Amino acid sequence: MSATIELIGIGKSFPGVVALQGVDLILQPGRIHALVGENGAGKSTLINILGGSLSPDHGEIRLDGLPVRFADAHDAHRLGIVTVHQEVDLFPDLSVTENIALEQGMPAQRWGWINRREQDRRARRALDVMRTNLPPDALAAVAHPRRRAGRAGARADSR
């Protein structure tokens, strides 16, 4: 998906704390964006709003100029918005393919059986996008931390 995402006048408060107030951000396709600031500046809150994990108290999110609201992170994901957080949560005793499948849901065949062929195809596609030579059947625990972060990115890219 190559859509412009706009966050306009975003505000979010928690009991006793104003986390965000009047934040504007435009994210354009094909560009790398960095969100930097001091601890407590609201970076994680803004990313959680963008990713559908939190709802803003004020403001609007637009996708290609049209207002959108996310009930949850799955709503954002369906529209092509996926966030990868610094703290990478992978299951070390599962394969790269299985970690990717857990993130997006296991593809099922008739009678609810897991479609392992489709699961493997999605993982290989995601790893190709990441340009890594990591085998999809490798255990998540065996890779260097940078590669683990890459696998988290692959989970995001695999749809």
C-alpha positions as CSV (number, residue, x, y, z in Angstrom):
1,M,0.0,0.0,0.0
2,S,1.3,3.4,-0.9
3,A,-0.9,5.9,0.9
4,T,-0.1,9.2,2.6
5,I,-1.0,9.1,6.3
6,E,-1.8,12.3,8.1
7,L,-2.2,12.7,11.9
8,I,-3.8,16.1,12.5
9,G,-4.2,17.7,15.9
10,I,-3.7,14.4,17.8
11,G,-4.2,14.6,21.6
12,K,-4.1,11.9,24.2
13,S,-4.3,12.1,28.0
14,F,-3.9,9.6,30.7
15,P,-5.0,10.2,34.4
16,G,-2.9,13.1,35.5
17,V,-0.8,13.3,32.3
18,V,-1.2,15.0,29.0
19,A,0.8,12.7,26.7
20,L,0.1,14.4,23.4
21,Q,-1.3,17.8,22.5
22,G,-2.0,19.1,19.0
23,V,0.5,16.8,17.2
24,D,0.6,16.9,13.4
25,L,2.6,14.3,11.4
26,I,2.5,13.5,7.7
27,L,4.0,10.1,6.6
28,Q,4.6,9.8,2.8
29,P,5.1,6.6,0.9
30,G,8.6,5.7,-0.2
31,R,10.2,7.8,2.6
32,I,12.0,6.9,5.8
33,H,10.6,8.7,8.8
34,A,12.2,9.1,12.2
35,L,10.3,10.0,15.4
36,V,12.8,11.3,18.0
37,G,12.4,13.0,21.3
38,E,13.2,12.8,25.0
39,N,11.8,10.1,27.3
40,G,8.2,10.9,28.0
41,A,7.7,13.0,24.9
42,G,4.9,10.9,23.7
43,K,6.6,9.0,20.8
44,S,5.3,5.6,21.9
45,T,1.8,7.0,22.5
46,L,1.7,8.5,19.0
47,I,2.9,5.2,17.4
48,N,0.3,3.3,19.4
49,I,-2.4,5.6,18.1
50,L,-1.1,5.3,14.5
51,G,-1.0,1.5,14.9
52,G,-4.6,1.3,16.3
53,S,-3.5,0.1,19.8
54,L,-4.8,3.4,21.4
55,S,-7.5,5.9,20.3
56,P,-6.8,9.6,20.3
57,D,-8.8,11.8,22.6
58,H,-8.6,14.6,20.0
59,G,-7.6,15.0,16.4
60,E,-7.9,12.9,13.2
61,I,-6.1,10.3,11.3
62,R,-6.4,10.5,7.5
63,L,-5.4,7.9,4.9
64,D,-5.1,9.4,1.4
65,G,-7.1,12.4,2.7
66,L,-10.0,10.3,4.1
67,P,-10.6,10.2,7.8
68,V,-10.1,6.7,9.4
69,R,-10.7,5.3,12.9
70,F,-9.2,2.1,14.2
71,A,-11.1,-0.1,16.6
72,D,-7.9,-2.0,17.2
73,A,-4.5,-2.8,15.7
74,H,-6.1,-5.4,13.4
75,D,-8.1,-2.5,11.8
76,A,-4.9,-0.5,11.2
77,H,-3.2,-3.7,9.8
78,R,-6.1,-4.3,7.4
79,L,-5.4,-0.8,6.0
80,G,-1.7,-1.5,5.6
81,I,-0.5,0.2,8.8
82,V,1.8,-2.0,10.9
83,T,4.2,-0.9,13.6
84,V,7.3,-2.7,14.7
85,H,8.3,-1.7,18.3
86,Q,11.8,-1.6,19.7
87,E,11.1,-4.4,22.1
88,V,10.9,-7.3,19.8
89,D,8.7,-10.1,21.1
90,L,9.5,-13.4,19.4
91,F,9.0,-16.9,20.6
92,P,12.6,-18.2,20.7
93,D,11.6,-21.9,20.5
94,L,9.6,-21.5,17.4
95,S,10.8,-21.1,13.8
96,V,10.9,-17.8,11.9
97,T,7.9,-19.0,9.9
98,E,5.9,-19.8,13.0
99,N,6.6,-16.4,14.6
100,I,5.4,-14.7,11.4
101,A,2.3,-16.8,11.3
102,L,1.5,-16.0,15.0
103,E,1.7,-12.3,14.2
104,Q,-0.8,-12.4,11.3
105,G,-2.9,-15.6,12.0
106,M,-2.3,-19.1,10.8
107,P,-3.6,-19.7,7.3
108,A,-6.1,-22.5,7.5
109,Q,-7.2,-25.2,5.2
110,R,-10.5,-27.1,5.2
111,W,-11.5,-28.4,8.6
112,G,-9.2,-25.8,10.3
113,W,-5.9,-27.5,9.6
114,I,-3.0,-25.1,9.4
115,N,-1.9,-24.6,5.8
116,R,1.9,-25.0,6.3
117,R,2.6,-24.5,2.5
118,E,0.9,-21.1,2.6
119,Q,2.5,-20.3,5.9
120,D,6.0,-21.0,4.4
121,R,5.2,-19.0,1.3
122,R,4.3,-15.9,3.3
123,A,7.4,-16.2,5.4
124,R,9.7,-16.6,2.4
125,R,8.1,-13.6,0.7
126,A,8.6,-11.5,3.9
127,L,12.2,-12.6,4.2
128,D,12.8,-11.8,0.6
129,V,11.5,-8.3,1.1
130,M,13.9,-8.0,4.0
131,R,16.7,-9.2,1.8
132,T,17.9,-11.7,4.3
133,N,19.4,-15.2,3.8
134,L,17.9,-16.4,7.1
135,P,16.2,-19.8,6.6
136,P,12.4,-19.7,7.4
137,D,12.8,-22.9,9.4
138,A,15.6,-21.5,11.7
139,L,14.7,-21.1,15.3
140,A,14.1,-17.5,16.4
141,A,16.5,-18.0,19.3
142,V,19.6,-18.6,17.1
143,A,19.9,-15.2,15.4
144,H,21.8,-12.1,16.4
145,P,19.5,-9.4,18.0
146,R,19.6,-7.3,14.8
147,R,18.3,-10.3,12.8
148,R,15.6,-10.8,15.5
149,A,14.5,-7.2,14.9
150,G,14.6,-8.0,11.1
151,R,12.3,-10.9,11.7
152,A,9.9,-8.6,13.5
153,G,10.0,-6.4,10.4
154,A,9.4,-9.5,8.3
155,R,6.3,-10.2,10.4
156,A,5.0,-6.8,9.5
157,D,5.8,-7.1,5.8
158,S,4.4,-10.5,5.3
159,R,0.9,-9.6,4.3
